[in-house]
Amino acid sequence: MIGIGMVLVAALAFAMGWATRDDPTKKPAIIIAGGGFIYNYRVAEVFYGFTAMVVRPVSNGSLLVAEFEDPGGGPPLVVEKRVTARTSRYGMRSPPVHGVVAHQPYHVSITLYDRTRTEVLFSAEKSYAARMSDDVVPDQPLTVGPGYHPFPGPAASSNRI
């Protein structure tokens, strides 16, 4: 009698859990977390991007493609990464850009393809706007090398002892 009651309670708990669960097939394959413009004045570079988090299982080798609008004009800047089982976060960033105008939205198209690039598993559109234009970035890097050594420009030789 007690055994039958325990089985009924377990079956009821399982049924309630099953009915209230989040169905993983109804979730999007990717969530876009954050994003925006980065100004690295030390190396005279501006780029923008976002972080894509894979939240639903996708096949190993799927292709994540981001098409960034070029603020300077011209064709979109395309960045591709293969999805692997090693990580679920992918930082997608544009190559260095020029001509960024403050408060103007720049369009990004995000697409996740299967490994053969025949089926679209996810797609989204995002826009990012910079808070300032890129005229604050110097024309030449202020540093060179991985250790941020001072730029050996014309003034560098006059400052030596």
C-alpha positions in Angstrom: 0.0 0.0 0.0 2.8 2.4 0.9 4.7 1.4 -2.2 1.8 2.1 -4.5 1.3 5.5 -2.8 5.0 6.4 -3.3 4.8 5.4 -7.0 1.6 7.6 -7.5 3.3 10.6 -5.8 6.4 10.1 -7.9 4.3 9.8 -11.1 2.3 12.9 -10.1 5.5 14.9 -9.5 7.0 13.7 -12.8 3.8 14.7 -14.7 3.8 18.2 -13.1 7.5 18.7 -13.9 7.0 17.6 -17.5 4.0 19.9 -17.9 5.8 23.0 -16.5 9.2 22.4 -18.1 10.7 24.8 -20.7 10.7 23.0 -24.0 14.3 23.4 -25.4 13.1 23.1 -29.0 11.1 26.3 -28.5 14.1 28.3 -27.4 16.2 30.2 -29.9 19.5 28.5 -30.7 21.5 31.7 -29.8 21.1 34.6 -27.5 22.8 37.8 -28.3 24.4 39.3 -25.1 25.4 42.9 -25.1 27.4 44.5 -27.8 28.6 47.9 -28.9 31.6 49.9 -30.0 35.1 49.7 -28.6 37.6 52.5 -28.9 41.2 51.5 -28.3 43.1 54.8 -28.6 46.4 53.2 -27.7 46.5 51.2 -30.9 44.3 53.7 -32.9 41.6 51.2 -33.5 37.8 51.2 -33.5 35.6 48.1 -33.8 32.2 46.9 -32.8 30.7 43.6 -32.0 28.6 41.4 -29.6 28.7 38.1 -27.7 26.6 35.2 -29.0 25.7 32.5 -26.5 24.6 29.1 -27.8 21.7 28.0 -25.6 20.3 25.1 -27.5 22.4 22.2 -28.8 23.5 22.6 -32.4 25.6 20.3 -34.5 29.4 20.6 -34.1 30.8 22.6 -37.0 27.8 24.9 -37.5 28.8 28.3 -38.9 28.0 31.6 -37.1 28.1 34.5 -39.6 27.9 38.2 -38.7 27.6 40.9 -41.3 28.6 44.3 -39.9 27.6 47.5 -41.7 30.8 49.4 -42.6 30.5 52.9 -41.2 32.9 54.2 -43.9 30.6 52.8 -46.6 31.1 49.9 -48.9 30.1 46.2 -48.6 29.3 44.7 -45.2 32.2 43.4 -43.2 31.7 39.6 -42.8 33.0 37.6 -39.8 32.6 33.8 -39.6 33.2 31.4 -36.7 32.7 27.6 -36.4 30.6 26.4 -33.4 32.4 23.8 -31.4 31.6 21.7 -28.3 34.4 23.4 -26.4 32.5 26.7 -25.7 29.1 28.1 -25.8 30.2 31.8 -26.0 31.5 33.4 -29.2 32.8 37.0 -29.3 32.0 38.4 -32.8 33.7 41.7 -33.6 34.1 43.6 -36.8 37.5 44.3 -38.3 38.8 47.9 -37.5 36.3 50.5 -38.9 36.6 54.2 -39.8 34.0 56.9 -40.3 31.9 56.2 -37.2 29.3 58.9 -36.5 28.0 59.4 -33.0 24.5 58.2 -32.2 24.0 56.8 -35.7 22.8 53.1 -35.6 24.9 50.6 -37.5 23.2 47.4 -38.6 24.5 43.8 -37.9 22.9 40.7 -39.4 23.6 37.5 -37.5 23.0 34.0 -39.0 23.7 30.5 -37.7 23.9 27.9 -40.5 24.3 24.2 -40.3 27.8 22.8 -41.0 27.1 22.6 -44.8 25.7 26.1 -44.9 22.5 24.9 -46.5 20.0 25.4 -43.6 19.5 28.5 -41.5 19.2 27.5 -37.8 18.9 31.1 -36.4 18.9 34.6 -37.7 18.6 38.0 -36.1 19.1 41.7 -36.8 20.7 44.1 -34.4 21.8 47.8 -34.5 24.5 49.4 -32.4 25.2 53.1 -32.1 28.4 54.7 -30.8 28.2 57.4 -28.2 31.0 59.4 -29.9 32.5 59.6 -33.3 35.9 58.1 -34.2 37.6 61.4 -34.5 38.8 60.9 -30.9 41.1 58.1 -32.0 44.6 59.2 -33.1 45.8 58.7 -36.6 48.7 56.5 -35.5 49.1 54.1 -32.6 50.4 55.6 -29.4 52.1 52.3 -28.7 53.7 49.4 -30.5 54.2 45.8 -29.6 52.4 43.5 -27.2 53.7 45.3 -24.1 52.3 48.7 -25.1 55.8 50.2 -25.6 55.8 53.9 -26.6 55.4 54.6 -30.3 58.9 55.4 -31.8 57.7 58.5 -33.5 59.7 61.7 -34.2 59.3 62.9 -30.6 60.7 59.6 -29.1 64.3 60.3 -30.0 64.3 63.8 -28.4 63.0 62.4 -25.0 65.9 60.0 -24.5 68.6 60.7 -21.9 
